[in-house]
Amino acid sequence: MRHEDGAASMSQLLSRDAAWALLTEWTAGESLRKHALGVEAAVRGYARTFGEDETAWGVVALLHDFDYERFPTPADHPFRGCEELERRGYPDWVMRAILSHADYSGISRDSPLEKTLYACDEMAGFVTAASLVRPSRSILDLETRSVLKRMKDKAFARAVSRDDLRRGASELELPLESHVTNVITFMREQADALGLRGTVPST
């Protein structure tokens, strides 16, 4: 009976609803919530592509920065968040994936999930920024070549490391252009939730 209860509890923990509730409990800022949603969309898209558990991967993506608003320094993020996840009973692979997205954590990226989260984190943010400077303020008419051009502009989204963007694609063993295209495609599916429809009309 205890085993069944544990399984049900784990299933509940690894639900999108539970992850969203935890994210919104710890994160009030709209931009950080939108970032989590953008990374989720990209990671879930790759999960489908790789034949992995889309919901489980999405939970990790939603929660990868959930502690950042409270603990924004490298001394605390994402360590404090992972302590909270451990306290709540999340499995070790969730915390490991979240820790591995921070290069300074000392946790290597070994699994497909770990590599995907890292590759999608900064790229989702960069794609969002590239969408918002378009006349349409939309991801729906954003082209891969536009993102690649923005990457060459050192003044654009200067806080985003171009090396990290390239490293993420490399760890997925994808050409940078293919990774950018994939992230745009996956994020387009959630354009409204991400606030990235802009002035492009619904079809």
C-alpha positions in Angstrom: 0.0 0.0 0.0 2.8 2.4 0.8 4.4 1.6 -2.6 1.2 2.5 -4.3 0.9 5.7 -2.3 4.5 6.6 -3.2 3.9 6.0 -6.9 0.8 8.2 -6.8 2.7 10.9 -5.0 5.6 10.8 -7.5 3.1 11.0 -10.4 1.5 14.0 -8.7 4.9 15.7 -8.2 5.9 15.2 -11.8 2.7 16.8 -13.1 2.7 20.0 -15.0 0.1 21.4 -12.6 2.3 20.8 -9.6 5.3 22.3 -11.3 3.4 25.4 -12.4 2.0 25.9 -8.8 5.5 25.7 -7.4 6.9 28.1 -10.0 4.2 30.7 -9.4 4.5 30.4 -5.6 8.2 31.3 -5.8 8.2 33.5 -8.9 6.1 36.6 -9.1 7.8 38.3 -12.0 6.0 37.9 -15.4 9.2 37.9 -17.4 10.8 35.0 -15.4 7.5 33.1 -15.7 7.5 33.6 -19.4 11.1 32.5 -19.6 10.2 29.3 -17.8 7.3 28.8 -20.3 9.6 29.4 -23.2 12.2 26.9 -22.0 9.4 24.4 -21.3 8.1 24.7 -24.9 11.5 24.1 -26.3 12.4 21.2 -24.0 9.0 19.5 -24.6 9.5 19.8 -28.3 12.8 18.1 -28.1 11.3 15.4 -25.8 8.8 14.6 -28.5 11.6 14.6 -31.1 13.7 12.2 -29.0 10.7 10.0 -27.9 11.1 10.9 -24.3 8.6 11.7 -21.5 7.3 15.1 -22.5 5.6 15.9 -19.2 8.6 14.9 -17.1 11.0 16.9 -19.2 8.6 19.9 -19.2 8.5 19.8 -15.4 12.3 20.1 -15.2 12.2 23.0 -17.7 9.5 24.8 -15.8 11.4 24.5 -12.5 15.0 25.1 -13.7 14.9 28.8 -12.5 12.1 28.7 -10.0 14.3 29.8 -7.1 16.1 32.6 -9.1 13.8 35.4 -8.0 14.5 34.6 -4.3 18.1 33.5 -4.7 19.6 35.2 -7.8 23.3 34.8 -6.9 25.5 31.9 -8.1 26.1 31.1 -4.4 22.5 30.1 -4.1 20.9 29.5 -7.5 20.0 26.7 -8.4 21.2 25.1 -5.1 18.5 26.5 -2.8 15.8 25.5 -5.3 17.1 21.9 -5.5 17.1 21.7 -1.7 13.4 22.6 -1.8 12.7 20.0 -4.5 14.5 17.4 -2.5 12.5 18.4 0.6 9.3 17.9 -1.4 10.4 14.5 -2.6 11.3 15.1 -6.2 13.6 12.4 -7.7 17.3 12.9 -7.9 17.4 13.1 -11.7 15.2 16.3 -11.6 17.7 18.0 -9.3 20.7 16.8 -11.2 19.3 18.2 -14.5 18.6 21.5 -12.9 22.0 21.8 -11.3 23.7 20.8 -14.5 22.3 23.8 -16.4 24.5 26.1 -14.3 28.1 25.6 -15.5 29.4 26.7 -12.1 27.6 24.0 -10.2 30.2 21.4 -11.0 27.6 18.9 -12.2 28.3 17.6 -15.7 25.7 17.3 -18.4 25.4 13.6 -19.3 21.8 12.7 -20.1 19.8 13.8 -23.1 17.6 15.8 -20.7 20.5 17.6 -19.1 22.0 18.5 -22.5 18.6 19.6 -23.8 17.8 21.9 -20.8 21.1 23.6 -21.1 20.7 24.0 -24.9 17.2 25.5 -24.6 17.7 27.8 -21.6 19.7 30.6 -23.1 18.5 30.0 -26.6 14.8 30.4 -25.6 15.7 33.7 -24.0 17.6 34.8 -27.1 14.8 33.8 -29.4 12.3 35.7 -27.3 14.5 38.8 -27.4 14.9 38.5 -31.2 11.1 38.2 -31.5 10.3 41.3 -29.5 12.5 43.6 -31.5 10.7 42.7 -34.7 8.2 45.2 -36.1 5.5 42.6 -35.4 6.9 41.7 -32.0 6.1 38.1 -33.0 7.8 34.8 -33.1 5.5 33.7 -35.8 7.4 35.5 -38.5 10.9 35.2 -36.9 13.4 33.5 -39.2 16.4 31.5 -38.2 18.7 33.7 -40.2 17.5 36.7 -38.2 18.5 35.0 -35.0 21.9 34.0 -36.3 22.4 37.6 -37.5 21.5 38.9 -34.0 24.0 36.6 -32.5 26.8 38.4 -34.4 25.6 41.7 -33.0 27.5 42.0 -29.7 25.3 44.9 -28.5 22.1 42.8 -28.8 21.1 40.9 -25.7 24.7 41.4 -24.5 24.1 39.4 -21.3 23.6 36.2 -23.3 26.8 34.3 -23.9 27.2 33.4 -27.6 29.6 30.7 -26.5 26.8 29.2 -24.4 24.4 29.2 -27.3 26.9 27.5 -29.5 27.9 25.0 -26.8 24.3 24.0 -26.3 23.8 23.1 -29.9 27.1 21.3 -29.9 26.2 19.2 -26.9 23.0 18.2 -28.7 25.2 17.3 -31.7 23.2 19.6 -33.9 24.3 22.4 -36.2 23.6 25.8 -34.6 21.2 26.7 -37.4 19.2 23.5 -36.8 18.9 24.1 -33.1 17.8 27.7 -33.7 15.1 26.5 -36.1 13.9 23.8 -33.7 13.6 26.2 -30.8 11.7 28.7 -32.9 9.4 26.0 -34.1 8.7 24.6 -30.7 8.1 28.0 -29.1 5.7 29.0 -31.9 3.3 26.4 -30.6 3.0 28.4 -27.4 3.2 31.9 -29.0 0.1 33.2 -27.1 1.1 31.9 -23.7 4.6 33.4 -24.3 3.2 36.8 -25.3 4.9 36.4 -28.7 2.0 36.4 -31.1 2.5 40.2 -31.6 0.5 41.7 -34.4 0.6 38.5 -36.6 -3.1 37.5 -36.9 -4.4 34.1 -35.9 -4.9 31.7 -38.7 
